[in-house]
Amino acid sequence: MNKKTLIAFIVIVLIVLAVVYWDDITSSLRLNTASEQASQPDASGPEDNPQASVNPPADQTESDIKAAFPAGFPFEEGARDFRGFAVELNAGETQHVFSYTSGLSLAENTAVFESYLKNNEYEIVDEGTEEGLRFLFGRKDDSELQISVQESEGTVIVSVQYSSDRS
């Protein structure tokens, strides 16, 4: 995999993680200001607010994510700090994203995900390895899986994106 592709993937993963954590921060702020705004009438309608029609990523539970992924996907039992959400990309296509702190090493996770992709006939169309990072991008029929495993200071973070056009 070339460096441009790897850098682009890392940027995407960082943006996804930023969106997840930004949503946590903004939801806390919304809760704090909700009582202040409740006492003040809002005269503006949706036409005055250009963001009114924007749908943010929808948080999903671990069971929601598991139900959306292909049968047999190797979810790690007992993973910590699971975060997941779904984004409607266009009619009929949703991207499901999740990340977690793994109890497995970088090498163990790599073996698990490579085996899954190969055994389930995904074509690995891109992959990359750098110190502390493994990236896999697989495609099968109308679905795509992007898997990133990053190890830093003894902590392993797994990030997975899955999209399938089910229209």
N, C-alpha and C positions, 0 to 999 in steps of 0.2 A: 504494500500500500504506500502511496506517495505521501509526503509530509503534508501537502495541502489538504488532502482528504482527511488525514488524521487530525489536523488542526481544526478543520471544519467540524468534524464530529465532536471534538472536545468542546468547541464553542457551543454547539447545539446542546450537549449534555449540561454545560454550565448554565445556559439560558433556561433549560427545563428546570433545573434545580432552583435557579433564581425565581422563576415563576411560582414554584411550589412554596418556597419560603416567603416570597413577597405576599402571596395570598394569606399566609398565616399572620404576617405583620399587619396587613391592611384589614383583615377581619377583626383583629384585636382593636385597631383604631376605630373601625366602624362601630363596634360594640360600645366603646367609650364615648363616642360622639352621638350615638343614637338617641340617648335620653335628652341631650341638648337640642337636637334637631326636632324631636317630637313636639316640643313646646312652641316651635316656630313654624308657621304655615309656609308651604313651598308653592309659590305661584307659577313656577316654570313647569312646562309639560315636556313630554318626550321630544317634541320638535325643538325645544330650547337646549336639549342635552344631546350632543352628537354621540356620546358613549352609551346612550340608553339601549342601543340595539346590539352592542358587543357582548357576546357570551364568553365569560371567562372559562378556563378549564374547570371541569367538574371533578371535585375530589371523589375518589372511589376507595372503598374498603378493600382489604386484601381478598375477600371472597368475591367481590365484584370483578376485580382484575383477573383472578383465577378463572372465573366463568367466561371472560372475554378472550382468553388465550387458547391456543390450540390444545387439544387433548394431549396429555403426556408431557407438557412443558415442565421442565425440572425446577419447580419452585422449592426453595430451601426451607425446610421445616425449622422453626425456631429462629428465623432471621430477625434481627432487631431493627428498630427505626424504619419500619415499612412505610413508604409514602407512595401513593398512586393517584393518578388522575386520568381523565379522558378528554380529548379535544376532538370536536367535530370538524374535520378538514373540509369536506364537501359532501354533497348528497351521497349517502351510502357508505362513506368512508370515515372511520373513527380511528384515531391514534390513541392507544393505551400506553401509558408510561408509568413505570414504577422504579423505585430504588430502595435499597436496604443495606444495612451493615451485615456483612456475611461472617459466619463462623469458620468458613473454609478459606484456604490460602488462594492467592492469585493462580497458582498452578492447578490446584484442585478445581476451582471454578472454571478455568479455561478448559480443562479436560471434560467437565460435565457439559458445558455448552457446545463445544466442538462435537462431542459425541451425539448430542441431541440433534444438532443441525444435520450431521451426516446421516444418522439413522432415520431421520424423517424426511430425507430427500430434498433438503434445502440446498440450493446452489450458493456457496459462499462466494459472493461477488466482490467482496472487499474485506481485508483484514489487516491488522497492524499490531506490532509489538514494539514497545519501548520500555525502558526501565520503569517498572511499577505500573504498567498499563498494557491491557490486551483489549483489542477491539475486533468484533466480528459483525459482518453485515451479510445476512442471508436472505434469499428470495425464493419463494415457491408459489407457483401459480399467481394468485392475486394478493399474496401477502408478503410482508417484509418484516424481518426481525433485525434490530440493531442492539448489540450487547456490548457493554463496556464494563470491564473489571479493572478497578484501580486500587492499588495498594500503596499506602503511605503511613509510615511510622507504626507499622503493625496492624493497621485498620484496613479492611478490605471493603470497598463500596462497589456494589453491583447496580448498574443502571440498564434498564431494558425498555425499548420502544417497539411496539408491535402495531402494525396497521394492516388492514385487510379491506379491500373493496368488496362489500357484500351486496352490491346493488343488483 
